[in-house]
Amino acid sequence: MAVTTVRLQAEVEQHLEAIAKRLERSKGWVINQALAEYIEKQQLEQARWTQTLEAMESAALGNVVDASDVHSWLNSWGTEAEQDAPGPSK
C-alpha cells in the first residue's frame, strides 16, 4: 500500500477526526473511503461525458429518431400492442 502525505485545512481535519471517531475507524480508512467514492464518481462522470460526445457525433451524422416515433413507442408501453423501440431514421 502506498503512502501519500496531505496537508489538511484545520476545519477539514476536525471533521475528519469526528467522523473517524464516530465510525470507530482510522482517519486513513475514512480518507480511503472518501477518495474511492470520489474517484468512482469522477470515472462515472467521464464515462457520461464520453457517451454525450458520442451521441452528439451520432446525431450530427443524422442518426436520430423522429419525436413522433418515440412518443408512439412510449404511449404503447403496458398495452397489448406494445411496440419495439424505434430506430434511427436516415
N, C-alpha and C positions, 0 to 999 in steps of 0.2 A: 504494500500500500504506500502510495506517495504521500509526502508531507508538503503542505503549502502554508506559508505564513500570510496572514491577512490582518491589516490594521482595521479595527472596527471603531466607528464613532461610539462615544460613551453611551449614548441612548440605545444604540443597537446592541451593545454589549450587555446593558442592563436587561433589555427584553430577552436576549438570548439566554442569559443566566436564569431568568424567571421561568422561561419555557422549559429549559433543561431540568430545572428543579421540579417543576410541576409534573413533567413526564417521567421523572426519575431516570433520566438518561444523561449521557455526557453532552457537553456543548458540541464536541466533534460529531456525535451522532446526529444532533439536531441540524447542524450545518450540512452534513452529508445528505440528509433527507430533503432539506430545503433546496440544495443545489440540484439534486436528482430531479425533483419536481420542476424546477426552473428549466433545466436542460430539456426535459421531456416536452415542456410547453413550447420552448423555442423550436424544437425539432418539428412539432406539430404545426406551428405557425409557418415554418419554412416549407413544409410539405403542402400546406394550403396555398401559400403564395405561388409555388411551382404549379399547382393544379390550376390556379387562377390564370397564370400566364399561358398555360397550355390551352385553356378554354378560350381565352381571348384570341389566341392564334388560330384556333379551330374555327371560331366564329368569323374571323377576318377572311378565312378561306371559304366561307359560305356554308359551313357545316352547322346549320341552325334548324330548329324545329318551329314550325308555324304555331303561334299562340293559340289559334282556334283548335288545332290538333291536340295541344296539351290540355286545354280546357275540356274538350270532349273526352279525352282519356281520363282526366281526374273525375269528371262527372259520372263516369262509368264504374268507378270503384264501388265495390259492395253490391253491385247489381248482377243479375243473371247474365247480362250482356257485357261483362267487364272486358275492356279492350286491352291489348298489349300496348306497352309503351311505344309512342310514336318515334320514328327515326328521323334523322336529318333529311330535309328536302333540298336537293341541289338544283 
